[in-house]
Amino acid sequence: QVQLVESGGGLVQAGGSLRLSCAASGDTRCISAMGWYRQAPGKERELVATITGGGSTNYADSVKGRFTISRDNAKNTLYLQMNSLKPEHTAVYYCNAACSLRRGVVQYWGQGTQVTVSS
């Protein structure tokens, strides 16, 4: 079992920045890739960015150049630096961890952290 706890969300004005953190605990040795997803009101959850254990990253086109994903494997913590925020970035942001087990890959999710960008 892996537990994920996000923090760092809040209210920010357009053009501002936030850094989200996700602390992983439990059987973190099984974690391979981690990522951030978001869900805006009335919309489906969507990918924001992912990062492998080796540091390879992948971003949604809508956040390239604005958001940076990183992870500190020693601290079992995932980060998302969000710059030049826009109102359309308002959503609940979820941390995800892919855990590689013998039976397959198990996905774990955090409880989410609200990001609200005012115009």
C-alpha positions in Angstrom: 0.0 0.0 0.0 1.1 3.5 -0.8 -0.3 6.6 0.7 -0.1 10.0 -1.1 -0.7 13.3 0.6 -0.8 16.5 -1.5 -0.2 20.0 -0.2 0.5 23.5 -1.5 -2.8 24.3 -3.2 -4.6 27.6 -2.6 -5.9 30.8 -4.1 -3.6 32.8 -6.4 -4.0 35.7 -8.8 -3.5 35.2 -12.5 0.1 35.4 -13.3 1.2 34.0 -10.0 2.9 30.8 -9.0 2.3 27.8 -6.7 4.3 24.8 -5.9 2.4 21.6 -5.1 4.0 18.8 -3.1 3.0 15.1 -2.8 4.5 13.1 0.0 4.5 9.3 -0.5 4.6 6.8 2.3 4.1 3.1 2.8 5.6 0.6 0.4 7.3 3.3 -1.8 9.8 0.9 -3.1 7.3 -0.3 -5.7 6.7 3.1 -7.2 7.9 3.6 -10.7 6.3 6.6 -12.4 4.5 9.4 -10.6 2.4 12.2 -11.9 0.0 15.0 -11.5 -3.6 15.1 -12.8 -6.3 17.6 -12.5 -10.1 17.8 -12.6 -11.9 21.1 -13.2 -15.6 21.4 -12.4 -17.8 19.6 -14.9 -14.8 18.0 -16.6 -13.0 14.7 -16.6 -9.7 14.2 -14.8 -6.8 14.9 -17.1 -3.1 14.4 -17.2 -0.9 17.3 -16.3 2.6 15.8 -16.1 4.4 12.6 -15.3 7.9 11.7 -14.3 9.7 8.3 -14.2 12.1 7.1 -11.5 14.9 8.0 -13.9 13.6 11.5 -14.3 12.1 11.4 -17.7 9.1 13.8 -17.9 6.0 14.2 -20.0 3.7 17.2 -20.0 0.3 18.0 -21.3 0.6 20.5 -24.2 -1.4 23.0 -22.3 1.2 23.3 -19.5 4.4 23.0 -21.4 6.7 25.9 -20.5 4.6 26.9 -17.5 4.7 23.8 -15.2 7.6 21.8 -14.1 7.4 18.4 -12.5 10.2 17.0 -10.3 10.7 14.4 -7.6 13.0 13.8 -4.7 13.4 10.1 -4.5 15.3 10.3 -1.2 12.3 12.1 0.4 9.7 10.2 -1.6 8.2 13.5 -2.6 6.8 14.7 -5.9 6.5 18.4 -6.8 4.7 20.5 -9.4 6.0 24.1 -9.9 3.3 26.1 -11.6 4.1 29.5 -13.0 2.2 32.1 -15.0 -1.1 30.6 -13.7 -4.3 31.3 -15.5 -7.9 31.1 -14.4 -8.3 28.0 -16.7 -5.8 26.2 -14.5 -8.3 26.2 -11.7 -9.0 22.6 -10.7 -8.4 20.0 -8.0 -4.9 18.6 -8.6 -4.3 14.9 -7.8 -1.0 13.1 -7.2 -0.6 9.7 -8.7 1.8 6.9 -8.2 2.2 3.8 -10.4 3.3 0.8 -8.3 4.8 -2.1 -10.1 3.8 -5.4 -8.5 4.0 -9.0 -9.7 0.2 -8.9 -10.5 0.6 -5.8 -12.5 0.7 -2.1 -12.0 -1.5 -0.6 -9.3 -2.4 3.1 -9.4 -2.6 5.1 -6.2 -4.1 8.5 -5.8 -4.0 11.3 -3.3 -7.0 13.1 -2.0 -6.4 16.2 -4.1 -5.6 19.8 -3.5 -7.6 22.7 -4.7 -5.9 25.3 -6.9 -8.0 28.4 -7.7 -6.6 31.1 -10.0 -8.5 34.4 -9.9 -8.6 36.8 -12.8 
